Amino acid sequence: MRYREHLADQGRFADLPEGLFFGHLQRVYPHLFAEGSPFMRGDLRGDLHAEALAAS
């Protein structure tokens, strides 16, 4: 089993920093963002936004 190692502290955020999150995700897992990828069929940004609205 592999464990996640934190190599750099990205700071503290009141909410998910979408640009930082999705930018890193795309750099590390480019296959997830390829055309036709099942990951791209969902709407994670929309889900996060709807969840934030529901919590407020």
Rosetta blueprint (number, residue, H / E / L):
1 M L
2 R L
3 Y L
4 R L
5 E L
6 H L
7 L L
8 A L
9 D L
10 Q L
11 G L
12 R L
13 F L
14 A L
15 D L
16 L L
17 P L
18 E H
19 G H
20 L H
21 F H
22 F H
23 G H
24 H H
25 L H
26 Q H
27 R H
28 V H
29 Y L
30 P H
31 H H
32 L H
33 F H
34 A L
35 E L
36 G L
37 S L
38 P H
39 F H
40 M H
41 R H
42 G L
43 D L
44 L H
45 R H
46 G H
47 D H
48 L H
49 H H
50 A H
51 E H
52 A H
53 L H
54 A H
55 A H
56 S L
